[in-house]
């Protein structure tokens, strides 16, 4: 079940990647800074107010303050994201001169030219590169050992995100193993997939698929899938906050117990929120909370929350603190209502 779900989610990402033909990226983009510094090479991306640019003589891309870019010129197509939620695929250009700073960004998309405020642009992504090069993600691992009770704890997590002009796919997975010489071993595995498609500047729809195995809650596998409709509440170059609601179906397979039914099916409503923010150039926080009021079993409520704090150590490497919780107000078998934990480790983003 878990393997087939992962294959379905990856198929969705692959299908989305086939919407436009992909061509080689040019290397003659021009960027001129407010102090007169000039760079010729390749615009990689714009995110969090930072423009990533690489010339042929650079070993790694440089990070440029987007607000200090005085002139920009490229003949390539880019995915452009604005603060108001609009997304375009087109060619961008910015003329130089102090009097033009912040107002002279020209975007040509679908045969039409428009003038937009420079600081209204919060995202630039290459559209000519291969599908795999447009993936953003992270991998982190943590390990701890206590000699007093021979307790060993290991955690591994990965996330990948793919975004196009109107589509966003995010996949995350994690595994945790806890071994204790004075108690039973406990394992926990998760897979979460979310797909959102933009309807307008603020509104979107989509679907989700969640898999959970938790020895703590005597849950062999819970599969949850359904559809949602939502709205973007806040969107800036550094912060995103969205709310959504919908309906889901869940199938739960618990460890066998006497006089209980191991397999349960449940229809549920869903209220969810995703929050992301980036601060101080080295700190980012990503949090998700999902509330499931049961429709099949009125009075039963589930809560799933997941939060990550990343503190940058050196380029592309960070210290990760992960807090998770799964709460069930009325488990259908004799099992703990709460599965709460914290993991830490070293991560790498790509």
Buried (B, 14 or more C-beta within 10 A) or exposed (E): EBEEBBEEBBEBBEEBBEEEEBEEBEEEBBBBBBEEEEBBBBBBBBBBBBBBBBBEEEEEBBBBEBEEBBBBBBEBBBBBBBBEBBBBBBBBBBBBEEEBBBEBBBBBBEEEEEEBEBBBBBBBBBBBBEEEEBBBBBBBBBBEEEEEEEBBBBBBBBBBBBBBBBBBBBBBBBBBBBBBEEEEEBEBBBBBBBBBBBEEBBEBBBBBBBBBBBBBBBBBBBBBBBBBEBBBEEBBBEBBBBBBBBBBBBBBBBEEEEEBEBEBEBEBBBBBBBBBBBEEEEEBBBBBBBBBBBBEBEEBBBBBBBBBBBEBEEEEEBBBBBBBBBBBEEBBBEBBEEBEBEBBBBBEBE
